Amino acid sequence: MEKNSWKFLLIGFVGLIFIIVSFSGGFVLGQFIPVLNKNTDQPLDNLPIINNEFQSSSATPAGLEELFKPFWESWSIVEEQYVDQPVDQTQMMRGAIQGMLESLGDQHTSYMDPDLFKQQSTPLEGEYDGIGAWVDVNGEYVTIISPMPGSPAEEAGLQPDDQVIAVDGDDKTGIDGNIVLRDILGEAGTQVTLTILRPSTMETFDVTITRKKIEIPSVTSEMIENNIAYIQLINFGDKTHSDLKNQLKDLLKNEPRGIILDLRNNGGGYLNTAIEVTSEFVSDSPLMYEEFGDGTRTTYKTRPNGIATDIPLIVLINEGSASASEIMAGAIQDYGRALLVGKQSYGKGSVQNWIPLRDDQGAVRVTIARWLTPLERQINEVGLAPDVEVEYTEDDFNAGIDPQLDKAIELLLEQTSN
């Protein structure tokens, strides 16, 4: 593995995990999102990629002296005339970097100070302290992408698109999402009160959540009614492929009539894992393209010897399906391998590099490419439209029914009854 080159196919945004800190992103409210390295198994979102070849200098780079005159003039004015002296030069420097990156108008390109960068450099593992949710930190407010199954966030009733507008009574309007995360994260056993705005109803309410240590199985499976195999992928972590393959082998011993693959609320994970997992179900190639600003591309091909490439398949997606799960669902849809059932996916289709700055001064995250489906569809900020759209309301959840899963079973029975 090339240790100094980690690339994040971030949910860019997404990324942040409320569980621990830091996946890929893609974090899991504890760690959201996954990063990625085209040649390794690094996460698609939320981890560091180190490839900083810039030669630092104490002077302004040649040719930029004239351009930077207003900057240094403004710096001097603040140092000499600002009312609260002395000014914090380090904070001014970091603020200047943040402002520069924000001027690009890309929500996934940003600056992270040293403390937060250390938090986000934690890899996608199987255990975290936190509330357990995938989040987007790049909007006006920290926004829930999806609560993790069995997490405090899910038990508290948090839903995709919920916005955190206050933490422990402190208004977070206008506060950088990375800063808000610091207030949300905490040790297991401690409590945090979130003020939530739910855009679907414009309802505002408080929810108090007890943080806990959250163990995250990346794959669960079982045989359900009508001899159908059901597999839920919770994320694309470092053990997901091996766990999936072992469970698939056990399921196939039952000679199921088909498989329902549940990617709902799967916030993403490692790119390499997404390619490996998808290859177990899809034999066509390629599975995705990575397209750079100069027009060049990297092609990700299907791995050989998939063990479930022919069995009837239905895939479930929703608003919380993002990044790596969209790579998988996009390839499956493009090749007509299976119908997608549910709701429009999140729409995370860009690739970020986390580039650490010298002398432990944090890192900048820069969008360096976008990924495309096999049919060259770009889903960034658009998402994947399901072949069969099915609502799953809060009333359904409270009543213990799952119309999306029911529809998937119905479609699979229709396919296999001929």
Long-range contacts (C-beta under 8 A, 24 or more apart in sequence): 1-37, 1-39, 1-40, 1-41, 1-42, 2-37, 2-39, 2-40, 3-50, 4-50, 4-51, 5-37, 5-39, 5-40, 5-49, 5-50, 5-51, 6-35, 6-36, 6-37, 6-40, 6-42, 6-47, 6-48, 6-49, 6-50, 6-354, 7-35, 7-36, 7-37, 7-38, 7-42, 7-49, 7-271, 7-351, 7-352, 7-353, 7-368, 8-33, 8-34, 8-35, 8-36, 8-42, 8-43, 8-44, 8-45, 8-46, 8-47, 8-48, 8-49, 8-351, 8-352, 8-353, 8-354, 8-365, 9-34, 9-35, 9-36, 9-43, 9-44, 9-45, 9-268, 9-271, 9-323, 9-324, 9-327, 9-348, 9-350, 9-351, 9-352, 9-371, 10-34, 10-35, 10-44, 10-45, 10-46, 10-108, 10-323, 10-348, 10-350, 10-351, 10-352, 10-365, 11-44, 11-45, 11-46, 11-134, 11-136, 11-145, 11-267, 11-268, 11-322, 11-323, 11-346, 11-348, 12-45, 12-107, 12-108, 12-136, 12-138, 12-348, 12-350, 12-352, 12-365, 12-367, 13-107, 13-108, 13-136, 13-137, 13-138, 13-139, 13-348, 14-45, 14-46, 14-134, 14-135, 14-136, 14-137, 14-145, 14-267, 14-268, 14-322, 14-323, 14-346, 14-348, 15-45, 15-46, 15-134, 15-135, 15-136, 15-137, 15-267, 16-46, 16-120, 16-134, 16-135, 16-136, 16-137, 16-142, 16-177, 16-178, 16-181, 17-46, 17-128, 17-130, 17-133, 17-134, 17-135, 18-130, 18-131, 18-132, 18-133, 18-134, 18-135, 18-153, 18-181, 18-184, 18-185, 19-128, 19-129, 19-130, 19-131, 19-132, 19-133, 19-148, 19-151, 19-214, 19-216, 20-119, 20-122, 20-128, 20-129, 20-130, 20-185, 21-119, 21-120, 21-122, 21-130, 21-181, 21-185, 22-46, 22-47, 22-119, 22-120, 22-121, 22-122, 22-123, 23-47, 23-123, 23-124, 23-267, 23-268, 23-269, 24-124, 24-268, 24-269, 24-270, 24-323, 25-134, 25-267, 25-268, 25-323, 26-134, 26-267, 26-268, 26-269, 26-322, 26-323, 26-348, 27-120, 27-134, 27-135, 27-181, 28-124, 28-128, 28-130, 28-132, 28-133, 28-134, 28-148, 28-216, 28-235, 28-267, 29-130, 29-131, 29-132, 29-133, 29-134, 29-135, 29-144, 29-147, 29-148, 29-151, 29-153, 29-184, 30-128, 30-129, 30-130, 30-131, 30-132, 30-133, 30-148, 30-185, 30-214, 31-122, 31-124, 31-125, 31-128, 31-130, 32-134, 32-135, 32-145, 32-267, 32-268, 33-134, 33-267, 33-268, 33-269, 33-322, 33-323, 34-124, 34-235, 34-236, 34-237, 34-268, 34-269, 34-270, 34-271, 34-323, 34-324, 35-270, 35-354, 36-270, 36-271, 36-272, 36-351, 37-271, 37-272, 38-271, 38-290, 38-298, 38-300, 40-272, 41-238, 41-270, 41-271, 41-272, 41-273, 42-270, 42-271, 42-272, 43-123, 43-124, 43-236, 43-268, 43-269, 43-270, 43-271, 44-236, 44-268, 44-269, 44-270, 44-271, 44-274, 44-323, 44-324, 44-327, 44-351, 45-268, 45-269, 45-323, 45-324, 45-348, 45-352, 46-120, 46-124, 47-120, 47-121, 47-123, 47-124, 47-354, 48-117, 48-120, 48-121, 48-354, 48-356, 48-363, 49-353, 49-354, 49-355, 50-354, 50-355, 50-356, 51-353, 51-355, 52-355, 52-356, 52-357, 52-358, 56-358, 71-96, 94-362, 97-364, 98-176, 101-364, 101-366, 106-367, 107-138, 107-139, 108-138, 108-350, 108-352, 108-365, 108-367, 109-352, 109-364, 109-365, 109-366, 109-367, 110-138, 110-178, 110-364, 110-365, 111-362, 111-363, 111-364, 111-365, 112-178, 112-354, 112-362, 112-363, 112-364, 112-365, 113-362, 114-360, 114-361, 114-362, 116-178, 116-181, 116-182, 116-362, 117-354, 117-356, 117-362, 117-363, 119-185, 120-354, 123-238, 124-235, 124-237, 124-238, 124-269, 124-270, 125-237, 125-238, 126-215, 126-216, 126-217, 126-218, 126-237, 126-239, 127-213, 127-214, 127-215, 127-216, 128-213, 128-214, 128-216, 129-185, 129-186, 129-187, 129-188, 129-211, 129-212, 129-213, 129-214, 130-184, 130-185, 130-186, 130-211, 130-214, 131-156, 131-184, 131-192, 131-209, 131-211, 132-212, 132-214, 133-158, 134-265, 134-267, 134-268, 134-320, 134-322, 135-177, 135-181, 136-177, 137-176, 137-177, 137-178, 137-180, 137-181, 138-177, 139-163, 139-177, 140-173, 141-165, 141-172, 141-173, 141-177, 141-180, 141-197, 142-172, 142-177, 142-180, 142-181, 142-184, 145-267, 145-319, 145-320, 145-322, 145-346, 146-264, 146-265, 146-266, 146-267, 146-318, 146-319, 146-320, 146-321, 146-322, 147-265, 148-214, 148-216, 148-234, 148-265, 149-232, 149-234, 149-265, 150-214, 151-214, 152-209, 152-210, 152-211, 152-212, 152-214, 153-209, 156-207, 156-208, 156-209, 157-207, 158-196, 158-207, 159-198, 159-394, 160-265, 160-318, 160-319, 160-320, 161-198, 161-199, 161-200, 161-319, 162-196, 162-197, 162-198, 163-196, 163-197, 163-198, 163-199, 164-194, 164-195, 164-196, 165-195, 165-196, 165-197, 165-204, 166-194, 166-195, 167-192, 167-193, 167-194, 167-195, 168-192, 168-193, 169-193, 169-195, 185-211, 186-211, 187-211, 188-212, 188-213, 217-243, 218-243, 218-269, 219-243, 219-244, 219-247, 221-247, 221-248, 221-250, 221-251, 223-251, 223-254, 223-256, 224-260, 224-409, 225-409, 226-257, 226-409, 226-413, 227-254, 227-255, 227-256, 227-257, 228-256, 228-257, 228-258, 228-259, 228-260, 228-409, 228-412, 229-254, 229-256, 229-258, 229-259, 229-260, 230-259, 230-260, 230-262, 231-259, 231-260, 231-261, 231-262, 232-262, 233-261, 233-262, 233-263, 233-266, 233-277, 233-325, 233-328, 234-265, 234-266, 235-266, 235-267, 235-268, 235-269, 235-324, 236-266, 236-268, 236-269, 236-270, 236-273, 236-274, 236-277, 236-324, 236-325, 237-269, 237-270, 237-273, 238-270, 238-273, 240-269, 240-270, 240-273, 240-277, 241-273, 241-276, 241-277, 241-280, 244-277, 244-280, 245-280, 245-307, 248-280, 248-307, 248-308, 249-307, 252-307, 252-308, 252-311, 256-311, 257-312, 257-412, 257-413, 257-416, 258-311, 258-312, 258-313, 258-314, 258-412, 258-415, 258-416, 259-308, 259-311, 259-312, 259-313, 259-314, 260-313, 260-314, 260-315, 260-316, 260-405, 260-408, 260-409, 260-412, 261-313, 261-314, 261-315, 261-316, 261-338, 262-315, 262-316, 262-405, 263-315, 263-316, 263-317, 263-321, 263-325, 263-328, 263-329, 264-316, 264-317, 264-318, 264-320, 264-321, 264-342, 264-404, 265-318, 265-320, 265-321, 266-320, 266-321, 266-322, 266-324, 266-325, 267-320, 267-322, 267-323, 267-325, 268-322, 268-323, 268-324, 268-325, 268-348, 269-323, 269-324, 270-324, 271-300, 271-324, 271-327, 273-324, 274-324, 274-325, 274-327, 274-328, 275-300, 275-302, 275-303, 275-327, 276-303, 277-328, 278-302, 278-327, 278-328, 278-331, 278-332, 279-303, 279-304, 279-306, 280-306, 280-307, 280-308, 280-309, 281-306, 281-308, 281-309, 281-313, 281-332, 281-337, 281-338, 282-306, 282-309, 282-331, 282-332, 282-335, 282-337, 283-309, 284-331, 284-335, 284-337, 284-374, 286-374, 287-327, 287-331, 287-374, 288-327, 288-330, 288-331, 288-371, 288-372, 288-373, 288-374, 289-371, 289-372, 289-374, 289-376, 290-351, 290-369, 290-370, 290-371, 290-372, 291-369, 291-370, 291-371, 291-372, 292-368, 292-369, 293-368, 293-369, 312-338, 312-412, 312-415, 312-416, 313-337, 313-338, 314-338, 314-339, 314-341, 314-408, 314-411, 314-412, 314-415, 315-339, 315-340, 315-341, 316-340, 316-341, 316-342, 316-404, 316-405, 316-408, 317-341, 317-342, 317-343, 317-345, 317-384, 317-386, 318-342, 318-343, 318-345, 318-392, 318-404, 319-343, 319-344, 319-345, 319-346, 320-346, 321-345, 321-346, 321-384, 322-346, 322-347, 322-348, 323-348, 326-379, 326-383, 326-384, 327-371, 327-373, 329-384, 330-373, 330-374, 330-377, 330-379, 330-384, 331-373, 331-374, 333-373, 333-384, 333-387, 334-373, 334-374, 334-375, 334-377, 335-374, 339-386, 339-387, 339-388, 339-411, 340-384, 340-385, 340-386, 340-387, 340-388, 341-386, 341-387, 341-388, 341-390, 341-404, 341-407, 341-408, 341-411, 342-386, 342-388, 342-389, 342-390, 342-392, 342-404, 343-386, 343-389, 343-390, 343-391, 343-392, 343-404, 344-383, 344-384, 344-385, 344-386, 344-389, 345-379, 345-383, 345-384, 346-383, 347-379, 347-380, 347-381, 347-382, 347-383, 347-384, 348-379, 348-380, 349-378, 349-379, 349-380, 349-381, 349-382, 350-380
